[in-house]
């Protein structure tokens, strides 16, 4: 099954703080939250690959 690209933004921040993530389409919300919190910043700003 293909991955889904998400862009997660923090509200009320200047400058805008965001992260782009690739996650499996069938990921649960519980797992997505765990992955988002644990995902390190990659070498390309705004991009992380998570599974």
mmCIF file as gemmi writes it, N, C-alpha and C atoms, coordinates in Angstrom:
data_model
loop_
_atom_site.group_PDB
_atom_site.id
_atom_site.type_symbol
_atom_site.label_atom_id
_atom_site.label_alt_id
_atom_site.label_comp_id
_atom_site.label_asym_id
_atom_site.label_entity_id
_atom_site.label_seq_id
_atom_site.pdbx_PDB_ins_code
_atom_site.Cartn_x
_atom_site.Cartn_y
_atom_site.Cartn_z
_atom_site.occupancy
_atom_site.B_iso_or_equiv
_atom_site.pdbx_formal_charge
_atom_site.auth_seq_id
_atom_site.auth_asym_id
_atom_site.pdbx_PDB_model_num
ATOM 1 N N . UNK Axp A 1 ? 0.85 -1.176 0 1 0 ? 1 A 1
ATOM 2 C CA . UNK Axp A 1 ? 0 0 0 1 0 ? 1 A 1
ATOM 3 C C . UNK Axp A 1 ? 0.902 1.249 0 1 0 ? 1 A 1
ATOM 4 N N . UNK Axp A 2 ? 0.562 2.258 -0.783 1 0 ? 2 A 1
ATOM 5 C CA . UNK Axp A 2 ? 1.414 3.46 -0.868 1 0 ? 2 A 1
ATOM 6 C C . UNK Axp A 2 ? 1.382 4.283 0.418 1 0 ? 2 A 1
ATOM 7 N N . UNK Axp A 3 ? 2.384 5.131 0.526 1 0 ? 3 A 1
ATOM 8 C CA . UNK Axp A 3 ? 2.474 6.029 1.674 1 0 ? 3 A 1
ATOM 9 C C . UNK Axp A 3 ? 1.646 7.284 1.435 1 0 ? 3 A 1
ATOM 10 N N . UNK Axp A 4 ? 1.335 7.965 2.52 1 0 ? 4 A 1
ATOM 11 C CA . UNK Axp A 4 ? 0.626 9.239 2.482 1 0 ? 4 A 1
ATOM 12 C C . UNK Axp A 4 ? 1.566 10.323 2.994 1 0 ? 4 A 1
ATOM 13 N N . UNK Axp A 5 ? 1.617 11.44 2.286 1 0 ? 5 A 1
ATOM 14 C CA . UNK Axp A 5 ? 2.46 12.547 2.711 1 0 ? 5 A 1
ATOM 15 C C . UNK Axp A 5 ? 1.62 13.51 3.545 1 0 ? 5 A 1
ATOM 16 N N . UNK Axp A 6 ? 2.101 13.818 4.747 1 0 ? 6 A 1
ATOM 17 C CA . UNK Axp A 6 ? 1.421 14.743 5.648 1 0 ? 6 A 1
ATOM 18 C C . UNK Axp A 6 ? 2.296 15.971 5.867 1 0 ? 6 A 1
ATOM 19 N N . UNK Axp A 7 ? 1.67 17.093 6.046 1 0 ? 7 A 1
ATOM 20 C CA . UNK Axp A 7 ? 2.363 18.305 6.481 1 0 ? 7 A 1
ATOM 21 C C . UNK Axp A 7 ? 1.72 18.71 7.797 1 0 ? 7 A 1
ATOM 22 N N . UNK Axp A 8 ? 2.516 18.718 8.847 1 0 ? 8 A 1
ATOM 23 C CA . UNK Axp A 8 ? 2.035 19.031 10.183 1 0 ? 8 A 1
ATOM 24 C C . UNK Axp A 8 ? 2.584 20.394 10.566 1 0 ? 8 A 1
ATOM 25 N N . UNK Axp A 9 ? 1.688 21.306 10.94 1 0 ? 9 A 1
ATOM 26 C CA . UNK Axp A 9 ? 2.076 22.673 11.284 1 0 ? 9 A 1
ATOM 27 C C . UNK Axp A 9 ? 1.689 22.98 12.729 1 0 ? 9 A 1
ATOM 28 N N . UNK Axp A 10 ? 2.548 23.725 13.42 1 0 ? 10 A 1
ATOM 29 C CA . UNK Axp A 10 ? 2.21 24.239 14.74 1 0 ? 10 A 1
ATOM 30 C C . UNK Axp A 10 ? 1.493 25.565 14.564 1 0 ? 10 A 1
ATOM 31 N N . UNK Axp A 11 ? 0.382 25.722 15.235 1 0 ? 11 A 1
ATOM 32 C CA . UNK Axp A 11 ? -0.391 26.957 15.134 1 0 ? 11 A 1
ATOM 33 C C . UNK Axp A 11 ? 0.233 28.061 15.972 1 0 ? 11 A 1
ATOM 34 N N . UNK Axp A 12 ? -0.021 29.288 15.569 1 0 ? 12 A 1
ATOM 35 C CA . UNK Axp A 12 ? 0.381 30.48 16.323 1 0 ? 12 A 1
ATOM 36 C C . UNK Axp A 12 ? 1.882 30.557 16.565 1 0 ? 12 A 1
ATOM 37 N N . UNK Axp A 13 ? 2.681 30.223 15.557 1 0 ? 13 A 1
ATOM 38 C CA . UNK Axp A 13 ? 4.136 30.352 15.661 1 0 ? 13 A 1
ATOM 39 C C . UNK Axp A 13 ? 4.637 31.284 14.565 1 0 ? 13 A 1
ATOM 40 N N . UNK Axp A 14 ? 5.627 32.079 14.9 1 0 ? 14 A 1
ATOM 41 C CA . UNK Axp A 14 ? 6.279 32.958 13.931 1 0 ? 14 A 1
ATOM 42 C C . UNK Axp A 14 ? 7.776 32.792 14.107 1 0 ? 14 A 1
ATOM 43 N N . UNK Axp A 15 ? 8.504 32.346 13.123 1 0 ? 15 A 1
ATOM 44 C CA . UNK Axp A 15 ? 8.027 31.889 11.824 1 0 ? 15 A 1
ATOM 45 C C . UNK Axp A 15 ? 7.278 30.558 11.948 1 0 ? 15 A 1
ATOM 46 N N . UNK Axp A 16 ? 6.589 30.203 10.893 1 0 ? 16 A 1
ATOM 47 C CA . UNK Axp A 16 ? 5.834 28.96 10.856 1 0 ? 16 A 1
ATOM 48 C C . UNK Axp A 16 ? 6.755 27.768 11.119 1 0 ? 16 A 1
ATOM 49 N N . UNK Axp A 17 ? 6.323 26.866 11.997 1 0 ? 17 A 1
ATOM 50 C CA . UNK Axp A 17 ? 7.062 25.642 12.297 1 0 ? 17 A 1
ATOM 51 C C . UNK Axp A 17 ? 6.255 24.484 11.722 1 0 ? 17 A 1
ATOM 52 N N . UNK Axp A 18 ? 6.904 23.664 10.879 1 0 ? 18 A 1
ATOM 53 C CA . UNK Axp A 18 ? 6.192 22.56 10.249 1 0 ? 18 A 1
ATOM 54 C C . UNK Axp A 18 ? 7.126 21.388 10 1 0 ? 18 A 1
ATOM 55 N N . UNK Axp A 19 ? 6.519 20.226 9.763 1 0 ? 19 A 1
ATOM 56 C CA . UNK Axp A 19 ? 7.259 19.01 9.435 1 0 ? 19 A 1
ATOM 57 C C . UNK Axp A 19 ? 6.46 18.25 8.394 1 0 ? 19 A 1
ATOM 58 N N . UNK Axp A 20 ? 7.14 17.735 7.388 1 0 ? 20 A 1
ATOM 59 C CA . UNK Axp A 20 ? 6.513 16.876 6.386 1 0 ? 20 A 1
ATOM 60 C C . UNK Axp A 20 ? 6.902 15.442 6.713 1 0 ? 20 A 1
ATOM 61 N N . UNK Axp A 21 ? 5.915 14.537 6.682 1 0 ? 21 A 1
ATOM 62 C CA . UNK Axp A 21 ? 6.155 13.136 7.022 1 0 ? 21 A 1
ATOM 63 C C . UNK Axp A 21 ? 5.513 12.237 5.974 1 0 ? 21 A 1
ATOM 64 N N . UNK Axp A 22 ? 6.172 11.117 5.664 1 0 ? 22 A 1
ATOM 65 C CA . UNK Axp A 22 ? 5.594 10.06 4.848 1 0 ? 22 A 1
ATOM 66 C C . UNK Axp A 22 ? 5.234 8.922 5.789 1 0 ? 22 A 1
ATOM 67 N N . UNK Axp A 23 ? 3.969 8.526 5.769 1 0 ? 23 A 1
ATOM 68 C CA . UNK Axp A 23 ? 3.504 7.468 6.662 1 0 ? 23 A 1
ATOM 69 C C . UNK Axp A 23 ? 2.66 6.477 5.865 1 0 ? 23 A 1
ATOM 70 N N . UNK Axp A 24 ? 2.59 5.226 6.319 1 0 ? 24 A 1
ATOM 71 C CA . UNK Axp A 24 ? 1.724 4.255 5.658 1 0 ? 24 A 1
ATOM 72 C C . UNK Axp A 24 ? 0.262 4.712 5.719 1 0 ? 24 A 1
ATOM 73 N N . UNK Axp A 25 ? -0.508 4.429 4.675 1 0 ? 25 A 1
ATOM 74 C CA . UNK Axp A 25 ? -1.91 4.843 4.653 1 0 ? 25 A 1
ATOM 75 C C . UNK Axp A 25 ? -2.713 4.237 5.794 1 0 ? 25 A 1
ATOM 76 N N . UNK Axp A 26 ? -2.342 3.067 6.264 1 0 ? 26 A 1
ATOM 77 C CA . UNK Axp A 26 ? -3.12 2.379 7.296 1 0 ? 26 A 1
ATOM 78 C C . UNK Axp A 26 ? -2.637 2.681 8.713 1 0 ? 26 A 1
ATOM 79 N N . UNK Axp A 27 ? -1.799 3.704 8.906 1 0 ? 27 A 1
ATOM 80 C CA . UNK Axp A 27 ? -1.281 4.013 10.238 1 0 ? 27 A 1
ATOM 81 C C . UNK Axp A 27 ? -2.431 4.477 11.143 1 0 ? 27 A 1
ATOM 82 N N . UNK Axp A 28 ? -2.393 4.02 12.391 1 0 ? 28 A 1
ATOM 83 C CA . UNK Axp A 28 ? -3.422 4.446 13.344 1 0 ? 28 A 1
ATOM 84 C C . UNK Axp A 28 ? -3.056 5.822 13.892 1 0 ? 28 A 1
ATOM 85 N N . UNK Axp A 29 ? -4.035 6.52 14.417 1 0 ? 29 A 1
ATOM 86 C CA . UNK Axp A 29 ? -3.773 7.836 15.006 1 0 ? 29 A 1
ATOM 87 C C . UNK Axp A 29 ? -2.813 7.703 16.189 1 0 ? 29 A 1
ATOM 88 N N . UNK Axp A 30 ? -2.992 6.667 16.985 1 0 ? 30 A 1
ATOM 89 C CA . UNK Axp A 30 ? -2.108 6.436 18.126 1 0 ? 30 A 1
ATOM 90 C C . UNK Axp A 30 ? -0.657 6.276 17.661 1 0 ? 30 A 1
ATOM 91 N N . UNK Axp A 31 ? -0.435 5.462 16.634 1 0 ? 31 A 1
ATOM 92 C CA . UNK Axp A 31 ? 0.924 5.246 16.105 1 0 ? 31 A 1
ATOM 93 C C . UNK Axp A 31 ? 1.455 6.525 15.458 1 0 ? 31 A 1
ATOM 94 N N . UNK Axp A 32 ? 0.618 7.248 14.74 1 0 ? 32 A 1
ATOM 95 C CA . UNK Axp A 32 ? 1.039 8.494 14.1 1 0 ? 32 A 1
ATOM 96 C C . UNK Axp A 32 ? 1.547 9.485 15.142 1 0 ? 32 A 1
ATOM 97 N N . UNK Axp A 33 ? 0.854 9.622 16.253 1 0 ? 33 A 1
ATOM 98 C CA . UNK Axp A 33 ? 1.285 10.53 17.308 1 0 ? 33 A 1
ATOM 99 C C . UNK Axp A 33 ? 2.626 10.097 17.9 1 0 ? 33 A 1
ATOM 100 N N . UNK Axp A 34 ? 2.804 8.782 18.11 1 0 ? 34 A 1
ATOM 101 C CA . UNK Axp A 34 ? 4.071 8.279 18.645 1 0 ? 34 A 1
ATOM 102 C C . UNK Axp A 34 ? 5.214 8.535 17.659 1 0 ? 34 A 1
ATOM 103 N N . UNK Axp A 35 ? 4.974 8.315 16.381 1 0 ? 35 A 1
ATOM 104 C CA . UNK Axp A 35 ? 5.998 8.519 15.358 1 0 ? 35 A 1
ATOM 105 C C . UNK Axp A 35 ? 6.333 9.999 15.245 1 0 ? 35 A 1
ATOM 106 N N . UNK Axp A 36 ? 5.328 10.854 15.268 1 0 ? 36 A 1
ATOM 107 C CA . UNK Axp A 36 ? 5.557 12.292 15.136 1 0 ? 36 A 1
ATOM 108 C C . UNK Axp A 36 ? 6.407 12.821 16.292 1 0 ? 36 A 1
ATOM 109 N N . UNK Axp A 37 ? 6.122 12.388 17.498 1 0 ? 37 A 1
ATOM 110 C CA . UNK Axp A 37 ? 6.872 12.851 18.659 1 0 ? 37 A 1
ATOM 111 C C . UNK Axp A 37 ? 8.308 12.338 18.619 1 0 ? 37 A 1
ATOM 112 N N . UNK Axp A 38 ? 8.509 11.099 18.156 1 0 ? 38 A 1
ATOM 113 C CA . UNK Axp A 38 ? 9.828 10.479 18.179 1 0 ? 38 A 1
ATOM 114 C C . UNK Axp A 38 ? 10.683 10.796 16.947 1 0 ? 38 A 1
ATOM 115 N N . UNK Axp A 39 ? 10.071 11.305 15.88 1 0 ? 39 A 1
ATOM 116 C CA . UNK Axp A 39 ? 10.801 11.499 14.621 1 0 ? 39 A 1
ATOM 117 C C . UNK Axp A 39 ? 11.877 12.569 14.778 1 0 ? 39 A 1
ATOM 118 N N . UNK Axp A 40 ? 13.141 12.21 14.469 1 0 ? 40 A 1
ATOM 119 C CA . UNK Axp A 40 ? 14.205 13.223 14.526 1 0 ? 40 A 1
ATOM 120 C C . UNK Axp A 40 ? 14.142 14.124 13.303 1 0 ? 40 A 1
ATOM 121 N N . UNK Axp A 41 ? 14.711 15.294 13.41 1 0 ? 41 A 1
ATOM 122 C CA . UNK Axp A 41 ? 14.827 16.176 12.243 1 0 ? 41 A 1
ATOM 123 C C . UNK Axp A 41 ? 15.81 15.522 11.278 1 0 ? 41 A 1
ATOM 124 N N . UNK Axp A 42 ? 15.462 15.465 10.016 1 0 ? 42 A 1
ATOM 125 C CA . UNK Axp A 42 ? 16.357 14.864 9.025 1 0 ? 42 A 1
ATOM 126 C C . UNK Axp A 42 ? 17.308 15.919 8.488 1 0 ? 42 A 1
ATOM 127 N N . UNK Axp A 43 ? 18.163 15.507 7.574 1 0 ? 43 A 1
ATOM 128 C CA . UNK Axp A 43 ? 19.14 16.434 6.997 1 0 ? 43 A 1
ATOM 129 C C . UNK Axp A 43 ? 18.484 17.442 6.057 1 0 ? 43 A 1
ATOM 130 N N . UNK Axp A 44 ? 17.258 17.157 5.6 1 0 ? 44 A 1
ATOM 131 C CA . UNK Axp A 44 ? 16.528 18.093 4.751 1 0 ? 44 A 1
ATOM 132 C C . UNK Axp A 44 ? 15.439 18.731 5.604 1 0 ? 44 A 1
ATOM 133 N N . UNK Axp A 45 ? 15.507 20.042 5.859 1 0 ? 45 A 1
ATOM 134 C CA . UNK Axp A 45 ? 14.515 20.68 6.738 1 0 ? 45 A 1
ATOM 135 C C . UNK Axp A 45 ? 13.086 20.423 6.279 1 0 ? 45 A 1
ATOM 136 N N . UNK Axp A 46 ? 12.231 20.066 7.224 1 0 ? 46 A 1
ATOM 137 C CA . UNK Axp A 46 ? 10.824 19.837 6.926 1 0 ? 46 A 1
ATOM 138 C C . UNK Axp A 46 ? 10.479 18.456 6.421 1 0 ? 46 A 1
ATOM 139 N N . UNK Axp A 47 ? 11.474 17.547 6.331 1 0 ? 47 A 1
ATOM 140 C CA . UNK Axp A 47 ? 11.216 16.221 5.788 1 0 ? 47 A 1
ATOM 141 C C . UNK Axp A 47 ? 11.619 15.132 6.763 1 0 ? 47 A 1
ATOM 142 N N . UNK Axp A 48 ? 10.749 14.159 6.957 1 0 ? 48 A 1
ATOM 143 C CA . UNK Axp A 48 ? 11.078 12.985 7.774 1 0 ? 48 A 1
ATOM 144 C C . UNK Axp A 48 ? 10.401 11.781 7.143 1 0 ? 48 A 1
ATOM 145 N N . UNK Axp A 49 ? 11.051 10.63 7.154 1 0 ? 49 A 1
ATOM 146 C CA . UNK Axp A 49 ? 10.485 9.38 6.648 1 0 ? 49 A 1
ATOM 147 C C . UNK Axp A 49 ? 10.193 8.495 7.837 1 0 ? 49 A 1
ATOM 148 N N . UNK Axp A 50 ? 8.941 8.116 8.021 1 0 ? 50 A 1
ATOM 149 C CA . UNK Axp A 50 ? 8.538 7.354 9.195 1 0 ? 50 A 1
ATOM 150 C C . UNK Axp A 50 ? 7.73 6.139 8.766 1 0 ? 50 A 1
ATOM 151 N N . UNK Axp A 51 ? 7.809 5.065 9.535 1 0 ? 51 A 1
ATOM 152 C CA . UNK Axp A 51 ? 7.066 3.882 9.166 1 0 ? 51 A 1
ATOM 153 C C . UNK Axp A 51 ? 6.498 3.147 10.318 1 0 ? 51 A 1
